[in-house]
Amino acid sequence: MSEQDVSVLSRPVRRFVIQTGRPFDQFRKQWERAVPAWSWGTAVAEAKGGGGWPALENLSNRSAGDGLVNISTFDPGPVMRLAGHELRAVTYLADNLVIEEGLYKHDPAIIEYLPVRLTISEQPDGDSTLTFDKPCDLFGGYAIADLVEHGTQVEEAIATVLRKVNLPVPPELTKP
């Protein structure tokens, strides 16, 4: 591989850390109600049932609406407790398949940042925080204007979920 085969793009990425004002368990339950679990198996079965992409769009709209669904959960707590760490954290991979398709068509490598990662973490004072990176900042590394334009839809979906769980929506979240 030669030097010309490697591109390096640098850009600032804003991270949001939102104090929930709620204990970890309480906020996690609220989050999981607002961002329901999604089964890829169900999605594949729906598509194979003859409905194709329109069936997946319908399933996504029924599940996520204008928000997000939870594709996967990573909870390192049981292992971290073995090392003596009491505070908890859980990361969700959240997505909206219809929005993702609008980004994927421009560059399939966008799946590096989709589904989006959002983390709920317990703080020493008993509060929990929700942390995530601004999707349009992440997508900016692709230098494709349409990705940032469509990326605002991802940010709007996050804003929808923030409203569902009664958290403030940072103004930067809905602006590229």
Disulfide bonds with the S-S distance in Angstrom:
none
